[in-house]
Amino acid sequence: MNFRVKKETLQPVCQELVTGLFNLLNQPGSEENEYVMKAIMRAFTTLQDAILPFLSIALTKLTQKLVEIAK
């Protein structure tokens, strides 16, 4: 049995998925949530080229998080 989520399954909800995952990092106590970061990484890996239209937004948010954490 293979439970992996396929790219085709995530593509229709790509924007909502990425937005929701990054919004989770804004919740109090979740600013450095390793599970959300892993989910973001796995979503990017699964979506591959489908993430390209949202990459500029995602990179901006990732950069902001890294700056906050580095302080």
C-alpha positions as CSV (number, residue, x, y, z in Angstrom):
1,M,0.0,0.0,0.0
2,N,1.4,3.4,-1.0
3,F,0.0,6.4,0.9
4,R,2.1,9.1,-0.7
5,V,0.3,12.1,-1.9
6,K,0.8,12.7,-5.6
7,K,1.5,16.0,-7.3
8,E,-1.8,15.7,-9.2
9,T,-3.6,15.7,-5.9
10,L,-1.9,18.8,-4.5
11,Q,-1.9,20.9,-7.7
12,P,-5.6,22.1,-7.4
13,V,-5.0,23.3,-3.8
14,C,-1.4,24.5,-4.2
15,Q,-2.0,28.1,-3.3
16,E,-4.2,27.3,-0.3
17,L,-1.7,24.7,0.9
18,V,1.3,27.0,0.7
19,T,-0.7,30.0,2.2
20,G,-2.0,27.8,5.0
21,L,1.3,26.3,5.9
22,F,3.0,29.8,6.1
23,N,0.1,31.1,8.1
24,L,0.7,28.4,10.7
25,L,4.1,29.8,11.3
26,N,2.5,33.1,12.3
27,Q,0.5,31.5,15.1
28,P,1.8,32.1,18.6
29,G,4.1,29.3,19.7
30,S,4.5,28.1,16.1
31,E,7.1,30.5,14.9
32,E,9.8,27.8,14.7
33,N,7.6,24.7,14.2
34,E,9.8,22.0,12.7
35,Y,6.8,20.0,11.6
36,V,5.3,22.9,9.5
37,M,8.7,23.5,8.0
38,K,9.0,19.8,7.0
39,A,5.5,20.0,5.5
40,I,6.5,23.0,3.5
41,M,9.6,21.2,2.3
42,R,7.7,18.1,1.3
43,A,5.0,20.1,-0.4
44,F,7.6,22.0,-2.5
45,T,9.3,18.7,-3.3
46,T,6.0,17.0,-4.3
47,L,4.7,20.0,-6.3
48,Q,8.0,20.6,-8.2
49,D,7.3,22.9,-11.1
50,A,3.7,23.6,-10.0
51,I,5.1,25.6,-7.1
52,L,6.9,28.1,-9.4
53,P,4.1,30.6,-9.6
54,F,4.1,30.9,-5.8
55,L,7.8,30.7,-5.3
56,S,8.4,34.5,-5.0
57,I,5.8,34.7,-2.2
58,A,7.2,31.6,-0.5
59,L,10.8,32.8,-0.7
60,T,9.9,36.1,0.7
61,K,8.1,34.5,3.7
62,L,10.9,32.0,4.2
63,T,13.4,34.9,4.2
64,Q,11.4,36.8,6.8
65,K,11.2,33.7,9.0
66,L,15.0,33.2,8.8
67,V,15.6,36.8,9.7
68,E,13.3,36.6,12.7
69,I,14.8,33.3,13.9
70,A,18.4,34.6,13.4
71,K,17.7,37.6,15.8
